[in-house]
């Protein structure tokens, strides 16, 4: 079974699509997929599918959706026992396919390798692993589903993991001197996340290194304005230190600059 959640949700077996066309069965299958290997309580299934008023027929509807998914499994993989894949457990259900491919799990494996490489100081390997992980994304997680509370929580978690991977990827690439290569995408990312200090710090550094100091300082000004306006906060000490380093044309900015270097040169 192939499961895709890093973009539109899709599930396939033997190349045949399993994703139900109806919204609620699709959400149920997605919930079981993202919780692969863990039992999803019937109450949680109901809460996801009916986050507001729960109909009296909710339990029966869940059982019907499970039966329909199993029928699709049987049609896609004749000879396979669908109950061995979508199992009933006391109080809930669990998806335990024998052969499983998940872009969510592959993303986790690749980012973990990237984090280990970054921690070991191997920026080239970190960049390669993070880029492979980020390439798995085809848009917002579960983008074709109107998520309830549980899927929305998973979507948020996945998006935060994606953001962390991107930030560490760019940090490694800036240390490798790839400021020209990352500049364009950093402009877009910072524009989409206007209070993300780490993204703006990366953008400021990349702009400075390509000789656009005025624009780098303008990024700081816009970030500060947004933080004060939306959150009532000043930029963090690290971002302020970066701004001071840019103002003073600190030579360390052309190397692996950190706020600690700013303090040493003050």
Secondary structure, DSSP 8 states (H G I E B T S, - for coil): -EEE-SSS-EEEETTEE---SSHHHHHHHHHHHHTTTS-EEHHHHHHHH-SSS--TTHHHHHHHHHHHHHHHHHHHSTT--HHHHEEEETTEEEE--SS-EEHHHHHHHHHHHHHHHHHTT-HHHHHHHHHHHHTT--SSTTTTS---HHHHHHHHHHHHHHHHHHHHHHHHHHHTT-HHHHHHHHHHHHHHSTT-HHHHHHHHHHHHHTT-HHHHHHHHHHHHHHHHHHHS----HHHHHHHHHHHTT-GGGGSS--HHHHHHH-
